[in-house]
Amino acid sequence: MLLPQLKDPEQLKSLSVEELTTLADEIRRFLIEKLSVTGGHLASNLGVVELTLALHYCYESPRDKMIYDVGHQAYVHKILTGRMDRFDSLRKQDGLCGFIKRSESKHDVWEAGHSSTSLSAAMGMAVARDLKGEDNKVIAVIGDGALTGGMAFEALNHIGHEKRKLMVILNDNEMSIAPNVGAMHNYLSKIRSDRHYLRAKDEVEGLLKKIPAIGGRLAKTAERMKDSLKYMMVPGVLFEELGFTYLGPVDGHDLEKMIDTFHQADNVAGPVLVHVLTTKGKGYQPAEADSYKWHGITPYKIESGQVLKAVGNPMYTDVFGQTLIELGREDKRLVAVTPAMPGGSGLFPFAKEFPDRMIDVGIAEQHAATLCAALAMEGMKPVFAVYSTFMQRAYDQIVHDICRHNANVMFAIDRAGFVGADGETHQGVYDIAFMRHIPNMVLMMPKDENELRHMMKTAIDYNDGPIAYRYPRINGTGVVLDKEMHNIPIGSWERLRSGDEIAVIACGPMVQLAEEAAELLKREGIQVGVVNARFLKPLDDTMLLDLAHAGTNMIVIEEASQAGSLGSAVLEFFAEHEVYETRVHLMGVPDIFVEHGSIKEQRQLTGLSVEVLCGRIKSMKALSAFPYGKTTTSS
């Protein structure tokens, strides 16, 4: 076997194409075996095995910069660069990251968990190279799904204008996570399917290669003849018009053709776009048959492809999807909008029942936000279903187009809080801080899945501007779901327990944690109040003042950035109302990026556990005997 002997990508250069093909088969078997235990991004990596081998065969990493868009298709790159023996720790705490990670290896030159960044990064590295007088290659690998992102178009425009030497590899597998949408996808489909163009292109290029190097007018005429044929056969020739030399489409599983194409690209002075056609899930039948399901997969049985999932309560995402259908039946104005995440956001059932009211805009969060604003202005009820981490990309549109217009847009913010194995690029801990300060915004978070349903009903009946409900990437608590949904008064909190001296102000999953801590302390004779702070904006002014006037000190706990979130809002409230006698202790996510692991481990790392909360309560109770030191914070 070749794979166990591979320690450095330079070793590939001594292999024949036949040996590289054998190595590709070994890598696929390795990935299928390892990910059956750890889970991870399988289909996307099976599709780029030959592509990644060809890159490392032709170029010298890390001198030549290989930039992977998003990075979840870089497992093969990790294997080739000396990390094969760490795959048992994939996406586990302190283990191998599921994305490119610069601190892991000198071969990882760019890291990202969001799409469409690679071309801008490539341009930056090409400019830096030229300013330093160096001559290394810069190569960006981007998928056809990521190419729908506006940032990718901005970079294409700039690269084509500057004419600097770099290579863009368009990995075209007709999928991002969900099936691709949009004009770019349709354009690429035409190129894929135009057999007349492909055959004629090969014939003309073969003819040109036979012409002796006689230079002058004949060579230029021949080149113009090739270009004219290309313009006749390919609608638009978009990439050529943008300033790129277009090579392809090339079979992304034919190593010899790809190596030859990369050598051709090296002879071009300016930017080159190599269009590579790959099959997502290549080499594993279940993944080829359903590349959406196998994009990011939990552990599975190799022989049958059966996914091993723990049995538990329905996830918040599933409750959201089902409830949206119920609300959609009641109100025909309701429209669901998603940026390429219909499955992850639980919208497939809604799309099946209401295909005309389901809008997938592709990887285009900014466009989705402004689209929702316009829908709302025209009397519709748009629900922007988006992950917390991806909503960051639409911040300007939320401020400028939605909140400034007071547009009645509903935000369904999934993956709010810790996300586990996807790690630091995907943690949903910042949206409270960047949304609660925007005028006109209402922001909610439920303590359980039943309250989520009532919040959704509250949002659909709300007509005074933007309103958001955020929910975590976990299973629900198992509470009984009310058949009839009702509105929750805007800005109202819920007192779940009364206490003697201390109240825990909690939101989302932290409410359950606070209840557990209060129950444990009750056995020790300590009565702790618990408040479900279900509205993050506006706050429940009356309850806060009542607690303060009763001499109750408070601990605010949230699975969100401690800076700028609910705890900050409470401190701001007391400062504004000149309440100085109440101690407020904050427990949230500290000023760090929390890396991959389980959600439980991430909570332990940041001190968001029952044990730590009980300790904080006891410390605050001890402090109550002293009049000084009224307001404290910690993480």
Phi and psi in degrees as a GROMACS rama.xvg file:
@    title "Ramachandran Plot"
@    xaxis  label "Phi"
@    yaxis  label "Psi"
@TYPE xy
-88.3826  -34.7625  LEU-2
-60.7542  -44.5826  LEU-3
-62.0411  -22.6961  PRO-4
-84.7505  -9.6603  GLN-5
-83.3759  116.297  LEU-6
-119.079  -20.4112  LYS-7
-148.645  141.757  ASP-8
-62.2737  -21.0383  PRO-9
-63.4641  -25.1306  GLU-10
-63.5758  -23.7411  GLN-11
-64.2579  -29.751  LEU-12
-67.1971  -16.1699  LYS-13
-92.711  -2.84373  SER-14
-90.8312  151.65  LEU-15
-81.8495  167.816  SER-16
-61.9115  -36.2723  VAL-17
-64.0645  -40.8317  GLU-18
-68.5176  -36.7981  GLU-19
-62.9249  -36.8342  LEU-20
-65.441  -41.5178  THR-21
-62.453  -41.7124  THR-22
-62.9587  -37.5075  LEU-23
-59.686  -42.7683  ALA-24
-63.3969  -40.4369  ASP-25
-65.7284  -39.1708  GLU-26
-64.8105  -41.7876  ILE-27
-61.7127  -44.463  ARG-28
-62.773  -39.5638  ARG-29
-61.7534  -46.3067  PHE-30
-64.4257  -44.7105  LEU-31
-61.1522  -41.0297  ILE-32
-69.46  -48.7348  GLU-33
-68.6333  -42.2288  LYS-34
-75.0272  -16.3308  LEU-35
-65.6894  -20.8095  SER-36
-98.3612  -45.4155  VAL-37
-91.7609  -24.0224  THR-38
74.9585  175.499  GLY-39
140.385  -166.782  GLY-40
-89.0276  96.4334  HIS-41
-89.7023  -56.7407  LEU-42
-58.0331  -43.7193  ALA-43
-64.7713  -35.1418  SER-44
-77.2569  -36.124  ASN-45
-61.4034  -28.2049  LEU-46
-78.2336  -16.6075  GLY-47
-115.965  20.1681  VAL-48
-61.892  -55.5155  VAL-49
-65.1221  -38.7839  GLU-50
-58.348  -46.1891  LEU-51
-69.0953  -40.0157  THR-52
-59.8756  -44.6309  LEU-53
-63.0955  -39.5665  ALA-54
-61.7542  -49.0693  LEU-55
-72.1379  -23.211  HIS-56
-72.1428  -39.071  TYR-57
-87.7911  -25.5459  CYS-58
-124.744  168.602  TYR-59
-114.178  94.2281  GLU-60
-82.2277  138.771  SER-61
-95.4897  3.72006  PRO-62
-58.6692  -48.4802  ARG-63
-83.8811  131.384  ASP-64
-89.1172  115.633  LYS-65
-105.153  115.781  MET-66
-113.08  118.703  ILE-67
-101.252  121.611  TYR-68
-67.0496  133.162  ASP-69
67.626  -60.0068  VAL-70
105.458  -9.62996  GLY-71
-76.9148  -1.08311  HIS-72
-105.84  21.7462  GLN-73
-107.656  17.2752  ALA-74
-61.6521  -39.6045  TYR-75
-64.4644  -41.5731  VAL-76
-57.7443  -41.298  HIS-77
-64.7593  -41.3321  LYS-78
-61.2262  -44.1462  ILE-79
-72.9868  -16.7297  LEU-80
-110.213  31.8466  THR-81
89.3177  16.8325  GLY-82
-114.916  16.3791  ARG-83
-59.7242  -37.6324  MET-84
-74.146  -2.86254  ASP-85
-104.074  4.84733  ARG-86
-69.6032  -18.051  PHE-87
-66.4763  -19.6933  ASP-88
-100.19  10.4186  SER-89
-54.7315  125.789  LEU-90
65.374  13.6821  ARG-91
-98.3952  161.331  LYS-92
-57.4794  130.831  GLN-93
64.9414  11.7682  ASP-94
-103.146  -165.177  GLY-95
-67.7553  130.726  LEU-96
-72.7013  146.921  CYS-97
-77.8941  -6.4897  GLY-98
-122.7  174.633  PHE-99
-61.6713  140.135  ILE-100
-140.991  112.444  LYS-101
-62.6707  -32.038  ARG-102
-74.6236  -11.7233  SER-103
-80.6756  -37.5411  GLU-104
-157.745  147.109  SER-105
-66.2837  -17.5466  LYS-106
-81.1183  -12.1193  HIS-107
-93.1731  99.6063  ASP-108
-97.2169  -11.239  VAL-109
-151.232  137.82  TRP-110
-129.105  142.15  GLU-111
-161.555  144.294  ALA-112
-110.485  -6.51588  GLY-113
-109.65  152.468  HIS-114
-83.4329  170.063  SER-115
74.3119  17.9345  SER-116
-98.3536  -16.029  THR-117
-65.3131  -35.5417  SER-118
-70.8658  -38.8426  LEU-119
-64.4755  -41.5385  SER-120
-63.3609  -41.2826  ALA-121
-62.3172  -42.0718  ALA-122
-63.4172  -42.1022  MET-123
-61.1123  -41.7058  GLY-124
-70.2833  -34.2804  MET-125
-67.304  -41.3317  ALA-126
-63.1378  -44.9249  VAL-127
-61.3692  -42.2421  ALA-128
-58.1622  -47.6344  ARG-129
-67.5909  -38.2019  ASP-130
-66.6607  -30.6903  LEU-131
-86.687  -4.94064  LYS-132
73.4057  28.0196  GLY-133
-96.4706  173.298  GLU-134
-133.137  23.5078  ASP-135
-72.139  161.878  ASN-136
-87.2951  149.833  LYS-137
-124.993  123.098  VAL-138
-130.349  124.804  ILE-139
-111.44  130.604  ALA-140
-107.648  117.204  VAL-141
-132.035  141.386  ILE-142
-85.4586  162.297  GLY-143
-66.0844  -28.2405  ASP-144
-67.5689  -45.2862  GLY-145
-66.2267  -24.3201  ALA-146
-68.9704  -13.4558  LEU-147
-78.8186  -12.2886  THR-148
-70.129  137.011  GLY-149
-57.779  -34.8507  GLY-150
-61.6006  -35.4639  MET-151
-65.0037  -39.3919  ALA-152
-66.9922  -39.1481  PHE-153
-59.6286  -42.918  GLU-154
-68.9563  -41.9314  ALA-155
-56.447  -43.3916  LEU-156
-61.6264  -44.2423  ASN-157
-70.2551  -43.4495  HIS-158
-60.4278  -45.6399  ILE-159
-62.9616  -32.2845  GLY-160
-73.0409  -43.1937  HIS-161
-74.7248  -29.4342  GLU-162
65.1332  23.9112  LYS-163
-74.0741  154.431  ARG-164
-77.7056  115.687  LYS-165
-161.106  164.309  LEU-166
-121.15  132.16  MET-167
-108.731  123.706  VAL-168
-102.99  115.116  ILE-169
-89.9945  103.027  LEU-170
-82.6665  100.829  ASN-171
-102.462  98.6346  ASP-172
-116.555  11.7892  ASN-173
64.6485  15.5051  GLU-174
-144.296  146.392  MET-175
-104.983  -95.2386  SER-176
-104.336  -54.0245  ILE-177
-95.4896  168.115  ALA-178
-56.3313  139.551  PRO-179
-69.9472  152.775  ASN-180
-128.838  160.429  VAL-181
110.59  170.776  GLY-182
-65.0459  -37.9113  ALA-183
-61.4734  -41.9122  MET-184
-61.3998  -42.8598  HIS-185
-66.0326  -37.0874  ASN-186
-62.9899  -45.9345  TYR-187
-64.858  -34.0882  LEU-188
-61.7176  -38.2735  SER-189
-63.8542  -41.0956  LYS-190
-65.2346  -42.3215  ILE-191
-59.1127  -41.8277  ARG-192
-93.109  -7.02136  SER-193
-83.2751  85.3948  ASP-194
-65.2346  -33.6693  ARG-195
-61.9321  -43.1175  HIS-196
-63.7619  -46.5934  TYR-197
-61.4423  -44.7397  LEU-198
-67.899  -45.337  ARG-199
-64.2512  -38.9674  ALA-200
-60.9447  -46.4456  LYS-201
-62.4144  -40.9302  ASP-202
-65.2717  -44.4954  GLU-203
-65.8681  -43.1441  VAL-204
-63.8609  -37.7309  GLU-205
-63.4354  -40.7143  GLY-206
-63.4443  -44.3461  LEU-207
-63.245  -36.1527  LEU-208
-64.6881  -26.0559  LYS-209
-82.2017  -14.8283  LYS-210
-72.3022  126.696  ILE-211
-58.865  155.691  PRO-212
-76.7598  73.3474  ALA-213
-92.7631  -9.46225  ILE-214
65.9232  -169.638  GLY-215
63.331  -148.343  GLY-216
-65.0752  -36.2458  ARG-217
-64.2372  -44.0367  LEU-218
-63.5844  -41.9539  ALA-219
-65.6326  -38.2247  LYS-220
-63.983  -41.3956  THR-221
-62.9125  -41.1781  ALA-222
-65.1026  -40.9883  GLU-223
-64.3474  -35.5041  ARG-224
-62.9177  -42.9517  MET-225
-62.9553  -44.2631  LYS-226
-63.1687  -41.3355  ASP-227
-62.4383  -41.5477  SER-228
-62.6035  -40.8002  LEU-229
-63.7691  -41.4732  LYS-230
-66.2155  -31.6418  TYR-231
-71.6685  -34.9991  MET-232
-93.3817  -27.0739  MET-233
-113.189  120.097  VAL-234
-63.4962  119.294  PRO-235
89.6998  -39.2409  GLY-236
42.4207  55.5118  VAL-237
-55.414  -48.5521  LEU-238
-68.7574  -36.8733  PHE-239
-63.8294  -39.9396  GLU-240
-65.9933  -28.2081  GLU-241
-80.5122  -5.00575  LEU-242
107.173  6.61794  GLY-243
-96.2015  151.361  PHE-244
-86.2976  121.297  THR-245
-95.8846  125.57  TYR-246
-121.674  129.127  LEU-247
129.522  -168.802  GLY-248
-67.8834  146.204  PRO-249
-122.778  143.534  VAL-250
-66.2968  114.945  ASP-251
-74.5849  0.0739691  GLY-252
-113.636  8.56761  HIS-253
-106.043  99.1296  ASP-254
-59.7992  -42.6455  LEU-255
-62.6306  -43.0622  GLU-256
-67.2278  -38.2839  LYS-257
-68.5796  -42.7612  MET-258
-60.6735  -43.1373  ILE-259
-63.0953  -40.7314  ASP-260
-65.9541  -40.4904  THR-261
-63.4755  -37.7232  PHE-262
-65.3932  -38.0292  HIS-263
-62.6019  -42.5266  GLN-264
-61.967  -34.2212  ALA-265
-65.307  -21.3924  ASP-266
-86.88  -2.71983  ASN-267
-90.522  135.825  VAL-268
-72.2145  -39.4107  ALA-269
-103.647  -154.983  GLY-270
-71.6914  140.865  PRO-271
-124.13  139.711  VAL-272
-115.814  117.987  LEU-273
-101.75  117.427  VAL-274
-93.0734  108.354  HIS-275
-109.195  127.948  VAL-276
-98.0734  121.77  LEU-277
-128.75  164.927  THR-278
-111.546  117.039  THR-279
-66.9366  130.694  LYS-280
85.42  9.87987  GLY-281
-49.1475  126.86  LYS-282
95.5486  -5.56567  GLY-283
-134.869  108.59  TYR-284
-53.719  -46.0901  GLN-285
-59.5144  -37.4145  PRO-286
-73.6252  -34.9282  ALA-287
-67.1907  -38.2734  GLU-288
-72.3916  -30.0046  ALA-289
-143.473  75.2608  ASP-290
-69.8836  -20.572  SER-291
-66.0076  -52.9286  TYR-292
-58.9437  -37.0931  LYS-293
-95.2677  11.8516  TRP-294
-62.4193  -59.1804  HIS-295
-123.584  117.008  GLY-296
-124.005  147.671  ILE-297
-85.3067  171.321  THR-298
-50.4429  150.179  PRO-299
-150.549  165.74  TYR-300
-88.6487  123.937  LYS-301
-61.5751  -44.7828  ILE-302
-64.4167  -43.9415  GLU-303
-100.96  -19.8945  SER-304
78.8261  8.93791  GLY-305
-68.5595  126.294  GLN-306
-81.4286  132.904  VAL-307
-94.6685  100.441  LEU-308
-115.048  137.248  LYS-309
-69.9363  138.346  ALA-310
-78.4821  131.975  VAL-311
-163.619  -171.018  GLY-312
-66.9831  157.269  ASN-313
-58.6624  145.775  PRO-314
-74.3276  155.466  MET-315
-55.077  -38.3987  TYR-316
-59.2  -41.8187  THR-317
-66.8117  -39.9459  ASP-318
-63.6992  -41.5213  VAL-319
-58.2353  -49.1075  PHE-320
-60.7872  -43.0254  GLY-321
-69.061  -40.8359  GLN-322
-65.8981  -35.8882  THR-323
-62.992  -36.0991  LEU-324
-62.5192  -45.3449  ILE-325
-59.868  -43.8675  GLU-326
-69.1645  -34.6867  LEU-327
-65.6661  -31.4537  GLY-328
-69.7688  -31.772  ARG-329
-81.6302  -30.614  GLU-330
-133.197  108.218  ASP-331
-72.3448  -7.28888  LYS-332
-79.8581  -14.3684  ARG-333
-69.9105  127.958  LEU-334
-130.178  132.711  VAL-335
-97.4698  133.82  ALA-336
-126.534  131.651  VAL-337
-139.792  143.559  THR-338
-92.7429  77.4256  PRO-339
70.9051  20.802  ALA-340
-128.57  49.7164  MET-341
-66.1971  -36.1027  PRO-342
-76.1478  -50.1822  GLY-343
-60.7891  -28.1553  GLY-344
-91.6804  2.69533  SER-345
75.8436  27.649  GLY-346
-101.26  -3.01873  LEU-347
-58.6102  -43.9067  PHE-348
-62.3633  -38.8346  PRO-349
-63.8184  -42.5777  PHE-350
-63.0226  -34.6409  ALA-351
-67.8998  -39.5474  LYS-352
-82.2982  -34.1312  GLU-353
-128.428  66.6628  PHE-354
-59.1475  -32.1794  PRO-355
-76.0173  -16.0309  ASP-356
-109.405  18.4487  ARG-357
-116.845  117.94  MET-358
-120.66  112.363  ILE-359
-103.451  114.078  ASP-360
-91.8934  1.41116  VAL-361
81.7226  -172.765  GLY-362
-75.3687  82.9664  ILE-363
-155.969  67.8386  ALA-364
-62.9716  -37.7985  GLU-365
-62.8956  -47.4156  GLN-366
-60.504  -41.2912  HIS-367
-60.0646  -42.4187  ALA-368
-64.3346  -47.2233  ALA-369
-69.6122  -35.7292  THR-370
-57.0305  -44.3882  LEU-371
-62.6543  -39.2221  CYS-372
-59.5815  -45.3603  ALA-373
-68.3483  -39.0746  ALA-374
-58.3745  -44.1901  LEU-375
-64.2909  -40.4731  ALA-376
-65.2813  -22.976  MET-377
-96.2983  15.2425  GLU-378
91.4576  3.51545  GLY-379
-85.099  172.5  MET-380
-119.195  79.0982  LYS-381
-76.1346  136.42  PRO-382
-111.338  112.025  VAL-383
-87.8021  98.1418  PHE-384
-89.4794  113.789  ALA-385
-152.046  148.336  VAL-386
-71.8823  147.36  TYR-387
-53.638  -46.1727  SER-388
-66.0766  -32.0453  THR-389
-81.5357  -25.5392  PHE-390
-64.8732  -24.4274  MET-391
-51.9864  -32.5684  GLN-392
-72.2538  -14.4036  ARG-393
-109.1  21.455  ALA-394
-58.0353  -46.1175  TYR-395
-61.4497  -40.6932  ASP-396
-68.9147  -33.6777  GLN-397
-63.9293  -43.1347  ILE-398
-70.3339  -54.0913  VAL-399
-79.0517  -41.6764  HIS-400
-101.341  -26.0954  ASP-401
-101.585  -62.7471  ILE-402
-69.6185  -40.0925  CYS-403
-63.1506  -34.2081  ARG-404
-85.7588  -4.7503  HIS-405
54.2005  41.0582  ASN-406
-73.8592  137.46  ALA-407
-80.9002  68.9407  ASN-408
-100.608  137.011  VAL-409
-100.535  128.997  MET-410
-102.968  121.705  PHE-411
-103.884  98.7798  ALA-412
-97.6132  99.5214  ILE-413
-84.3109  165.026  ASP-414
57.3359  37.4646  ARG-415
-81.7276  124.08  ALA-416
101.995  -159.707  GLY-417
-71.9766  148.398  PHE-418
-118.247  -3.33355  VAL-419
82.8822  -123.984  GLY-420
-64.6301  -25.7387  ALA-421
-71.4833  -23.5884  ASP-422
75.0816  -152.457  GLY-423
-62.6242  -30.9454  GLU-424
-75.8169  -13.2575  THR-425
-117.391  -1.0715  HIS-426
-61.6288  131.773  GLN-427
-97.0066  56.9557  GLY-428
-111.884  5.57091  VAL-429
-112.671  -11.3552  TYR-430
-68.2558  -31.541  ASP-431
-61.4917  -47.4753  ILE-432
-62.609  -36.605  ALA-433
-94.8814  0.57142  PHE-434
-113.458  -31.8762  MET-435
-69.8125  -21.6733  ARG-436
-86.446  -4.44547  HIS-437
-82.8004  127.333  ILE-438
-55.3762  146.452  PRO-439
79.8475  -8.30239  ASN-440
-81.4014  136.813  MET-441
-113.119  133.557  VAL-442
-132.887  126.039  LEU-443
-127.01  158.386  MET-444
-149.48  128.662  MET-445
-84.3871  152.942  PRO-446
-81.14  -21.6199  LYS-447
-155.698  176.701  ASP-448
-69.9471  -26.6635  GLU-449
-69.2385  -41.2247  ASN-450
-67.2839  -30.3848  GLU-451
-58.3894  -43.242  LEU-452
-60.0528  -43.5787  ARG-453
-67.3928  -33.9596  HIS-454
-66.6462  -37.367  MET-455
-65.138  -39.0293  MET-456
-65.9034  -40.2157  LYS-457
-59.967  -42.9181  THR-458
-67.1724  -42.4145  ALA-459
-67.8979  -27.7994  ILE-460
-89.6595  -8.02144  ASP-461
-82.0676  131.991  TYR-462
-124.912  12.4569  ASN-463
-105.059  15.1938  ASP-464
138.506  -166.743  GLY-465
-70.3603  142.894  PRO-466
-145.683  136.78  ILE-467
-127.89  143.472  ALA-468
-126.982  132.837  TYR-469
-116.364  144.284  ARG-470
-148.864  154.663  TYR-471
-87.6786  170.625  PRO-472
-94.402  64.7531  ARG-473
-144.5  169.882  ILE-474
-72.1626  150.952  ASN-475
-68.1393  177.502  GLY-476
-83.1091  -11.6525  THR-477
92.1406  12.8292  GLY-478
-69.6814  157.514  VAL-479
-70.9779  135.223  VAL-480
-88.6292  126.216  LEU-481
-64.5911  135.151  ASP-482
-68.3777  -42.3204  LYS-483
-96.5144  127.885  GLU-484
-92.3504  150.071  MET-485
-137.158  164.201  HIS-486
-80.2923  146.182  ASN-487
-104.286  128.323  ILE-488
-55.4966  128.259  PRO-489
-57.9341  129.294  ILE-490
83.6179  9.1498  GLY-491
-96.4646  133.998  SER-492
-98.146  173.716  TRP-493
-128.668  119.959  GLU-494
-85.9369  114.052  ARG-495
-93.747  -30.6529  LEU-496
-144.151  146.367  ARG-497
-99.8633  146.443  SER-498
-132.804  170.633  GLY-499
-79.6331  -54.2257  ASP-500
-127.894  -19.5729  GLU-501
-131.817  139.689  ILE-502
-126.113  137.204  ALA-503
-95.519  119.594  VAL-504
-95.9155  113.646  ILE-505
-132.232  156.075  ALA-506
-135.565  152.617  CYS-507
60.5947  -139.917  GLY-508
-61.5186  -20.6131  PRO-509
-69.8032  -16.4782  MET-510
-65.3015  -45.7329  VAL-511
-63.1763  -39.7977  GLN-512
-63.086  -41.051  LEU-513
-64.2915  -39.409  ALA-514
-62.7376  -41.515  GLU-515
-63.2783  -43.4804  GLU-516
-63.659  -42.3665  ALA-517
-63.5681  -38.1285  ALA-518
-66.9785  -40.3086  GLU-519
-64.0477  -44.0135  LEU-520
-70.5776  -27.4436  LEU-521
-59.7175  -35.6943  LYS-522
-66.5402  -21.6152  ARG-523
-97.031  7.50233  GLU-524
84.1325  14.7639  GLY-525
-105.954  117.484  ILE-526
-94.1163  117.356  GLN-527
-116.55  132.231  VAL-528
-78.6433  148.759  GLY-529
-129.857  128.317  VAL-530
-120.698  128.298  VAL-531
-85.5428  100.261  ASN-532
-84.3049  70.0889  ALA-533
-72.8329  -19.3062  ARG-534
-106.131  117.474  PHE-535
-86.4707  -22.0942  LEU-536
-160.013  124.801  LYS-537
-75.4715  159.041  PRO-538
-77.2211  164.343  LEU-539
-86.8939  88.4675  ASP-540
-57.1696  -43.5767  ASP-541
-61.4672  -46.6581  THR-542
-65.7765  -40.7938  MET-543
-61.371  -43.9268  LEU-544
-68.6353  -38.5569  LEU-545
-61.2091  -43.9535  ASP-546
-62.8865  -44.4776  LEU-547
-64.2759  -45.0407  ALA-548
-66.8902  -23.1372  HIS-549
-84.285  2.17783  ALA-550
78.3297  22.259  GLY-551
-87.3975  124.904  THR-552
-84.6338  160.856  ASN-553
-135.339  145.798  MET-554
-118.19  121.335  ILE-555
-100.219  119.842  VAL-556
-123.032  132.365  ILE-557
-153.285  145.341  GLU-558
-89.7283  65.7884  GLU-559
-157.019  164.874  ALA-560
-51.949  124.481  SER-561
-62.6161  -34.5373  GLN-562
-77.4416  115.662  ALA-563
90.8264  -1.77829  GLY-564
-99.2448  -145.352  SER-565
-60.1713  -44.3378  LEU-566
-58.233  -43.1688  GLY-567
-61.2177  -40.3044  SER-568
-62.1869  -40.744  ALA-569
-65.2741  -44.1624  VAL-570
-62.0926  -41.4048  LEU-571
-62.3126  -40.3524  GLU-572
-61.4802  -47.6595  PHE-573
-67.6456  -34.0694  PHE-574
-65.395  -42.6565  ALA-575
-64.3072  -36.2097  GLU-576
-94.92  9.68384  HIS-577
54.5976  43.8543  GLU-578
-97.3636  106.986  VAL-579
-111.512  -8.24657  TYR-580
-87.6283  -12.1982  GLU-581
-94.3176  126.311  THR-582
-80.6758  134.925  ARG-583
-127.72  120.414  VAL-584
-109.521  131.832  HIS-585
-103.786  136.642  LEU-586
-130.573  110.885  MET-587
-152.424  -166.079  GLY-588
-80.3527  122.462  VAL-589
-69.1556  -179.729  PRO-590
-79.9985  59.7807  ASP-591
-140.379  160.481  ILE-592
-89.5928  122.898  PHE-593
-88.8935  121.703  VAL-594
-82.3059  -178.235  GLU-595
-69.7406  155.499  HIS-596
159.675  -167.209  GLY-597
-82.4492  159.954  SER-598
-61.3365  -38.8477  ILE-599
-59.753  -44.7704  LYS-600
-65.6938  -36.8338  GLU-601
-67.8463  -36.1276  GLN-602
-68.195  -40.6133  ARG-603
-62.725  -42.8615  GLN-604
-59.2838  -36.9278  LEU-605
-98.434  8.12131  THR-606
76.9579  17.2548  GLY-607
-96.8754  68.4044  LEU-608
-133.233  162.961  SER-609
-60.8624  -42.1168  VAL-610
-61.678  -46.6838  GLU-611
-66.8445  -41.5378  VAL-612
-61.5021  -42.875  LEU-613
-60.2797  -40.5375  CYS-614
-64.1545  -39.772  GLY-615
-64.9353  -41.0663  ARG-616
-63.0145  -44.968  ILE-617
-63.6225  -39.3569  LYS-618
-65.2935  -41.2438  SER-619
-67.0735  -36.8417  MET-620
-63.8871  -39.5559  LYS-621
-65.7124  -35.7805  ALA-622
-69.9976  -23.4487  LEU-623
-59.9117  -20.2854  SER-624
-75.0028  -12.7915  ALA-625
-111.234  135.423  PHE-626
-79.4623  -13.0233  PRO-627
-99.2453  158.812  TYR-628
77.4806  53.5523  GLY-629
-72.3011  -34.0986  LYS-630
-124.053  124.871  THR-631
-128.069  157.36  THR-632
-137.373  151.544  THR-633
-162.865  167.938  SER-634
